[in-house]
Amino acid sequence: MTLHQKIKGEIKEAMLAKDTVRLAVTRGLLAAFVNELIAKRRKPTEELKDDEALAVIKRSVKQHKDSIEQFAKGGRQDLVKEEEAELKILETYLPKMLNEKEIRKIAETLKTKLGFSDKAKIGVFVGAIMKECKGLADGAAVKKIAEELLA
């Protein structure tokens, strides 16, 4: 079962459970999937591959995190709580992310393997780490670790 099919099925489950938050999130994701298909000049009735669906979900997670930050700055705690509830649901669809210890291990291995020592090449180093982590690492954490290793 693809991620796209799983989310379609969860819409029905959310309706039956009368879980309005999960229903709103899954419907929003399905709409984002259709928009992605249209943007890629494919039929809206097609399904996204899992990697494409994950990219859409990651984009949505990033948008929710940005919204939480903005609402917090604006003093809208009611909206912050709403966004956080939706974010928790979205994060259940993402694969388990690497922790800092695992990222550091990969980064140290790459540093010695590729011979990075100059801070001027930090962008290339971060890119190499991200590629090695295959999308399972937070970019901010990778950047922080890369800066520490090249300091």
SVG drawing of the C-alpha trace seen along z (x, -y; Angstrom):
<svg xmlns="http://www.w3.org/2000/svg" viewBox="-18 -40 60 42">
<polyline fill="none" stroke="black" stroke-width="0.4" points="0.0,0.0 1.4,-3.4 1.5,-6.4 -1.1,-8.0 -3.5,-5.1 -2.8,-5.0 -3.9,-8.6 -7.0,-8.1 -7.9,-5.2 -7.3,-7.3 -9.8,-10.0 -12.5,-7.3 -11.2,-6.2 -11.2,-9.8 -14.7,-10.3 -15.9,-7.2 -14.0,-8.2 -15.3,-11.8 -11.7,-13.0 -12.0,-16.4 -8.3,-17.4 -7.1,-14.2 -9.8,-14.5 -8.7,-18.1 -5.1,-17.1 -5.6,-14.1 -8.0,-16.0 -5.4,-18.8 -2.7,-16.3 -4.8,-14.7 -5.5,-18.1 -1.7,-18.9 -1.1,-15.5 -3.6,-16.5 -2.0,-19.9 1.4,-18.2 0.1,-15.9 -1.3,-18.8 2.0,-20.8 3.8,-17.8 1.3,-17.7 -0.2,-14.4 -3.9,-13.5 -5.4,-14.3 -6.7,-10.7 -3.2,-9.3 -1.2,-8.5 2.1,-9.9 5.0,-7.6 6.0,-7.4 9.1,-9.6 6.9,-12.3 4.3,-12.0 7.0,-12.3 8.2,-15.5 4.7,-17.0 4.3,-15.9 7.8,-17.4 6.7,-20.7 3.5,-20.7 5.5,-20.0 7.8,-22.9 4.8,-25.2 3.2,-24.2 6.5,-24.8 6.7,-28.3 3.1,-29.0 3.7,-28.0 6.6,-30.3 4.7,-33.2 1.6,-32.6 3.8,-32.5 5.4,-35.8 1.9,-37.2 0.7,-36.0 -1.9,-33.7 -1.6,-30.6 -5.0,-29.3 -3.6,-29.0 -0.3,-27.7 -2.1,-24.8 -4.1,-24.0 -1.0,-24.0 0.9,-21.8 -1.9,-19.3 -1.9,-19.1 1.9,-18.9 1.9,-15.9 -0.5,-14.1 1.7,-15.0 4.8,-13.8 3.3,-10.3 3.6,-9.9 7.3,-10.8 10.0,-8.2 12.0,-8.1 14.5,-10.9 18.2,-10.4 19.2,-11.8 22.2,-14.1 24.5,-11.3 23.8,-9.4 24.2,-12.5 27.5,-13.3 28.8,-9.8 28.0,-10.1 29.5,-13.6 32.7,-12.5 33.0,-9.6 32.5,-11.8 34.9,-14.5 37.8,-12.0 36.7,-10.2 36.4,-13.3 39.1,-15.3 37.1,-18.4 39.0,-20.8 38.3,-24.2 35.3,-26.2 34.9,-27.7 33.6,-24.3 30.9,-24.0 28.1,-24.1 29.6,-21.2 30.1,-19.3 26.5,-19.9 25.3,-18.8 27.3,-15.6 26.0,-14.8 22.4,-15.5 22.9,-13.2 24.3,-10.5 21.4,-10.8 18.9,-10.3 16.4,-12.9 16.3,-11.4 18.1,-14.3 17.0,-17.8 18.9,-20.4 19.4,-22.7 20.9,-19.9 23.2,-18.9 24.4,-22.5 25.1,-22.9 27.1,-19.6 29.1,-20.6 30.0,-24.0 31.2,-22.3 33.3,-19.8 34.9,-22.4 35.5,-25.0"/>
</svg>
